[in-house]
């Protein structure tokens, strides 16, 4: 059995733990080096990341390693570890942005772009987002973009 066939038996929490541990592996960037790499955004609506519904509010997003992010609610006591895939754009924005997939009144965090950067992060579609697509019979989401706040 190769890695691709075993991939489906790994749960998101097991994968998140494995990615978080990779931050300490030799040759990886250490968490302490990346702790200053973060963005802040005020999200005016509830949204989903993986299986979690995050309430509207101010969020701090920090890079823990190359593919692991920490999403922390500043105004509420909520946080989540996110696994992300690297993404590239040709046209960076001055303030950076969060991109959400929207299906009706449901929002799913999709991409995170730092100010002035051409490299960002993309979150894979969660089980909840896939279920929403099937239920709505609408595979094409509407994108909603929010400008990032300047970190304090």
Residue pairs with C-beta under 8 A, 6 or more apart in sequence:
12 50
12 51
12 83
12 126
15 83
16 68
16 81
16 82
16 83
19 65
19 67
19 68
19 83
20 64
20 65
20 68
20 81
22 28
22 65
22 66
22 67
22 68
23 29
23 30
23 31
23 64
23 65
23 68
24 30
24 31
28 65
28 66
29 65
29 66
31 64
31 65
34 62
34 63
34 64
34 65
35 62
37 62
37 63
37 114
38 60
38 61
38 62
38 63
38 151
39 60
39 61
39 96
39 112
39 114
39 115
39 148
39 151
40 58
40 59
40 60
40 61
40 74
40 148
40 149
40 150
40 151
40 152
41 58
41 59
41 61
41 98
41 146
41 147
41 148
41 149
42 57
42 58
42 59
42 146
42 149
43 54
43 56
43 57
43 58
43 59
43 98
43 146
44 56
44 146
45 56
45 107
46 53
46 54
46 55
46 56
46 107
47 53
47 54
47 100
47 107
47 108
47 109
48 54
48 106
48 107
48 108
48 109
48 126
48 128
48 129
49 71
49 80
49 82
49 108
49 109
49 123
49 126
50 80
50 82
50 123
50 126
50 128
51 126
51 127
51 128
52 80
54 71
54 73
54 78
54 80
54 109
55 73
55 76
55 78
57 73
57 74
57 75
57 76
58 73
58 74
58 75
58 149
59 71
59 72
59 73
59 74
60 71
60 72
60 74
60 151
61 69
61 70
61 71
61 72
61 112
62 69
62 70
62 72
63 69
64 70
64 81
66 86
67 83
67 84
67 85
67 86
68 81
68 82
68 83
68 84
69 81
69 82
69 84
69 112
69 121
70 79
70 80
70 81
70 82
71 79
71 80
71 81
71 82
71 109
72 78
72 79
73 79
82 109
82 123
83 123
83 124
84 112
84 121
84 122
84 123
85 121
85 122
85 123
85 124
86 119
86 120
86 121
86 122
87 111
87 119
87 120
87 121
87 122
88 118
88 119
88 120
89 113
89 118
89 120
90 118
92 113
92 115
92 116
92 117
92 118
93 113
93 115
93 116
93 147
94 115
94 116
95 115
95 147
95 148
95 150
96 113
96 114
96 115
96 116
96 117
96 147
96 148
97 111
97 113
97 145
97 146
97 147
97 148
98 109
98 111
98 112
98 113
98 145
98 146
98 148
99 110
99 111
99 112
99 113
99 143
99 144
99 145
100 107
100 108
100 109
100 110
100 143
100 144
100 145
100 146
101 107
101 108
101 110
101 125
101 129
101 141
101 142
101 143
101 144
102 108
102 141
102 142
102 143
102 144
103 129
103 132
103 133
103 136
103 138
103 141
103 142
104 136
106 132
107 144
108 123
108 125
108 126
108 128
108 129
108 132
108 141
109 123
110 122
110 123
110 141
110 143
111 120
111 121
111 122
111 123
112 120
112 121
112 123
113 120
113 148
114 120
114 148
115 148
125 133
133 139
133 141
